[in-house]
Amino acid sequence: MHTFSDQLQSLADRYQINLTAAASNYHRRMAIDAINEAYNEIGRKHPWRYYIRRCRVNTRAEFTDGTIEYDSSANTLTLTGATWPSWVLDGLLVIEQNVCQPLQVIDSHSISLRPDRSPGADVAAGSQYHLFQSSYLMPSDYFSLMHIEEITRYWQIGYISPDEYHMLQVPWLMPGTPRWCTIIGSNNRNRGRYTLDLLPPPIDARTLDMLYRSTPRKRVLNQPYTTGLAATAGSTVTFTGGTILPDNIEGCVLRFGSTGVLPTGPSGESPAVFEASIQNRVDEVTLEIEQAPLSDVGPVAFSIDDPVDIDESVMLGLFEAMCAVKYARRALKDSKQLGELTAIAQDEFLKAVSASPKIEITALLNSSGPMGLRDLTFAQARRGG
């Protein structure tokens, strides 16, 4: 698996960059910036099939248990005869035809409301209400929506623009069977994320199946982690020698070297004797890998690094060419060389598009049902991308 340190070493070899991590190392910093920019851009250059992902959204049933009382002076909404569900802050409330938004949980029976989205006056004890959730957080790698349907009824949910969603909210406010959806930015609790907003809001628990186009996996490490020694027992890896495993390293690449020698990528001076993706961080000194080695390894030197999330058989040449162009624009003053590198990158892009997996039209024509026809239309529109 190609990692970010592999790519940095590739640029260093090509342009004779000193990789010493010193604050004054201008060319090293420019190389890192170039790699990051190329990585952020490559997923948007083409609708690569590699980035098509599938996920499911489980909606929540409307909640109407018990009765409420609202004290406007204290901004406290009290529930009697039930307790607020754990997802109350993700929902909306309809109280006497007012759409209200929970702000904070005070205790299991009391919440506060956003002042600009509250009844505005006291609400007598024993009043009825509706609590529902219309907005659901999208995956953190979401880029664009392709298809969404309810799997129980094979009901396709139509996409509408945020403007259309806003106009339809009033007549379709009360919970029912979702017919439309839109995608908007999340609120301050999940800044930088997107939400799937359903209309009407779900009245009961349903499962939605979704195809979406993702961004590449986000980096979690600024540099490879190499403190200590690693030893395997099947797919379990235990670390000694001062190791404190970083958080959120699931999906990173773990490489095993030899005693006292840090491992490198395949083209480095000390290629790893074994490498695998990290499946689960158990604790600070233990993790599980996706595939166990044929025989146990260690204790030996190791490295943990982020993989470059691309289809290497298709996109690696393009990624390396893009990194070279980004670096040349930053650090080199030779416009002729930059033009040559740009031409090479364009050629690598055409090669990658040509090599990208395609749909065989004959296979689709022989398939049955509407899914085959829909995929055929997609293939014709994207020309096999």
N, C-alpha and C positions, 0 to 999 in steps of 0.2 A: 504494500500500500504506500502510495506517494504521500509524504508528509510535508508540513510547512518547512521543517528544517532541511529536508531533502531539496526543496525548491530554493531555499536561501543558499545552500551549498552550491547548487547548480549555477546560480547567478554569480556567486563568489568565484567559482572556477572560471567562468566565462570572462569576467571582467577583472579578475585578480583583486578581489575585495578582501580586505583584512576584516575577519569576522569577530575580532576582539570586541566584547560588549562594553566599549568605553563611550562616555557621553560625547566625546569629540569625534567619534567615528562617523563622519558625514555619510560616506558611501554605504556603510552598513545600514544606517537609518533609511536612506533612500531606497535601498533594495527591499527592506521590510515593507515600506510604504507601497512600493510598486507591486509586491506580491499581494498585499491586502486589497489594493484597488482592482487588480486583475481578477482576484477571487470574487469580489463583490459584483463585478461586471459580467463574468462569463455566463452566469445563469440567465441573464437578460438578453444575451446576444442572439438567442434562437430558442424556440419552444422545444427544448430537448426532452425526449421521452423519459430520460433518466430521472427527471425531477417531478414526474407525475406521482402523486401520493394519494393514498386512500385513508379516510378516517371516518369515524362515526360520532354523531352528536346525540346524546341521550337527553331528551327534553324532560322538564319537570311538570307534574300535574298541578293544576290550580289548587291553591290552599285557601280554605274558607272556614276552618275549624274555629269554634268559640265566637266570642263577640269582643268589640273594642270600645275604648274610651280615649278621647284625645284631649289633653290639657294644652291649650295653645300658649299659655304664659310660660310653662315649663318645657314646651316643645317635646312632650312625652306621649307616645302612643302605647297604651297598655292593653294587652290581650288577656282575656279571662276565659277559662275553660279549655285552654290549650297552651302550648309553648311555641314560640316562633321557630320555624325550621332553620337549619344551619345555613341555607342559601338566601336568607331574607335580604341581605345587602345587595344581592344580584337581581332582585325582583322589583316590581312596581306594585303599588297599591291603588285600588279604586275605592274611594270613600266618599259617599254622597255625591257622585259624579265628578269628584276631583281626582286627578291623577297625581299620586304622591310617591315620592322616592325616599326609601329608608336611607339614613345617614350613618347611624351608629347604633350598635347593640349595647343597651344598658345592662340588661340581664335577660334571662330566658323568657320573661313576660313583657319586657318594655324595650322600646326602641325610640330613637329620635328621628326626625324627618328633616330633609333639606328645607330651609325656610322658604325658598322660592318655589317649592313643590310640596306644599302642605295644605290642609283644608283652610287655613287662615282664620279659623275660629274654633271654639270648643265643639267637640262631638260627644253627645251624651252616651253614657254607659249603656251597653246592650245593643249597640249599633252593629250592622252587618258590614262586611268588607269583602274585597277580592284581592288576593295576592297571587301574582303570576310572574313567570320569567319569560321575557320575549327575546332577551339578548344572551348569546352564548359565545364564549371566548373561542376564537379560531386557534389552530396550532401556531406555535411561535415561528415556524418557518413558512407560514402562508404567504403566497405571492398573488395568485389569481384563482378564481373559482371556475371549475369546468362543468360540474354536474352535481345535482343534489336531488335525492328522492327519499321518500319514506318507504322503508323496506317492507313493512307489514302489508301495505296495500299497493306497493309498486307505484306510488303516486309521485310524479315529478313535481317539484316545487319550483315555481317560476321566479326568475330574478327580475327585480325592478330597481330603478335608480334610487339613491337616497332621497331625492326630491319627491319622487312618486310615493315612496314609503311614508314620507312626512305628511303628504296630502291625504293618504288613505288611513292614517292612524286614528283619526276621530271616528269615522264610520265603522272601522274594524277594530276598535280598541279592546272590546271584551273577548275573553278567551274562546277559542273554537278550534277548528282544524286548520293548521297553517296552509296557506295557498301561495304566499309569496315570501321572498326573502331579499335582503340587501346586505351589503358589507360596509361597515363604517369603522372609524377609529374608536378604540376603547376609551373609557374614562380614565381619570387620574389614578385609579387603583391598579390599572394594568397599562400604564403608558407605554407606547411603542408597539402595542398589539392591535389586532382587529377583532371585531365581533360579527357574528352572524345574527341578524335581527329578523325575527319571524313575524308574519302578519297573516291572520290574527295570531295572537300569542297562543301557545299550546294549552288546551284545557286538560289534557291528560298526558301521561308519560308515553313518549314515542321514540323510536330510533330512526335517525336520519343517516343515510349513507352518502358520502361525499367524495368526489374526485376533485383534487385541486393541484395547481402547480406550485411547487415549493421553491424557496431560496436554498442555496447550499447551506450545509450545516455550519453553525456559528462556531468560531474558535473559542476555546475556554482557557487555553494556556498561552501566556506571553512567550514562553520558551520551553524547551523540553525539560521534564522533571527527571532527575537522575540520582537523587540522594538515597544511598543505602544499597542493599543487595536484594535480589528477588529469587525465589525458589518456587517451583510448581509441585502440586500433588494432584494430578489429574488436571481439571480445569480451574482449581483453586490456586491462587498465587499468594504467598505470604512474604512480607518484606521485613527486613531487619536492618540495623545499622543507622538508626536515626530517621527512618522514613516516616513522613506524615503525608499520606496521600491527599492530593488536592480534591476539592469537591467537584461534582458535576463532570467527572472524567469518563462517564459512560460514552462509548463510541470512539474514544481515543485509541491510538495504536500503542501497544506494549511490545517493545523489542527486547530480546534477551541477547546479551553479549557473552563473552568468555570471562573468566576470572580476572578482574582488574581492568578489563578493556571495555569501554563503552561501545555499544553497537551503533552502526550507521545504516544508511539505506543501501540498496543493492550496489550502487556505483561508488560507495564510500570506501575508506581504507579498511574498515572492520565490519563487513556486512553481518547483520544479525543472524544468530544461529536458529532463531525461531521468532515469529511475530504473530500477534493475534489482536483482534478487537476486544476492548474491555466491555463486558456485558453488564457488570454490576459492581459498584464499590460497596463492600460489606461494612468496613470500618476503616480507621486510619492506616491499618497495616495489612489489610486483606481485601482481595477482590476476586471476581470470577471473570474468566475469559470465555469467548464464544467457542473456541476450539482448543482442546488440550493437545500438547505435543505428543508425538509417538512414544517418547520416554521422558520421564521427569527431568527438569532442568534446574540447575542451581545448587546453592546460592551463587549468583553471578551478577555482574553489573547489568544495568538495564536503562532504558529510556522510555518515557511516556510522552507522546506528542499528538497533536491534532492531525487527522488525515485531511488531505485535500479532497473534498467531497465532489468528485467528478467521475464520469465513466472513463476510466483510464485508457481503455482500449480505443476510445473514440476521441476524447477531448484533451489528453495529456499534451500532445504536440501543440495544440492551440493554446493551452494554458501557459506553457513555457514560452511560447512566442509572444503572448500578451504581456507576460512579466518582463521580457526583454524590452519591449516597446515602452512600457511604463517606466522602467528604470532609465532608459536612454533619454526620455523626455525630461527626467528630473536631473540626472547627473552628468550626462554627456553633452558636449557642445558641438557635435558633428551632425549637421542637418542631413548630409548625404547618408551617413550610417543610419540615422533615424528613418529616412525614407526607405532604405533597404529593409530594415527590420519591420516596418509597417507593411511592406509588400509581402514579406514572408508570413506575417501574421494573417494577412488576408488569404493567402494561399492555404495556410493551415486551417482557417475557418471553413473554406470550401471543402477541404478534405474531410473535416470532422462532420459537416452536414451530410456529405456523401456517404460516410461510413456509419452514420447514425442508424439504429434499428428502424426498420420500416414495416408497414403492414403489407402483406401480400394480398393484392386485390382479389385474386382468384380464391384465396381462402375465405375472404369475407363474402364473396358471392355464393360460396357453398355453405355458409353458415345460415342458421335459421333464426327467426325472431327479429324484433325491432332493434336489438342491441347491435347486431351485425350491420344493419343498414345505417344506424347512427354512427358507428365507428367508421364505416365507409365514407360517409359524408365528412367526418373529421379528417380522415386520411387525405381525401381529395383537397380539402381546404388547406391542410398543412403540407401537402405534397410529401408525405412520408416522414415528416420531421419528428 
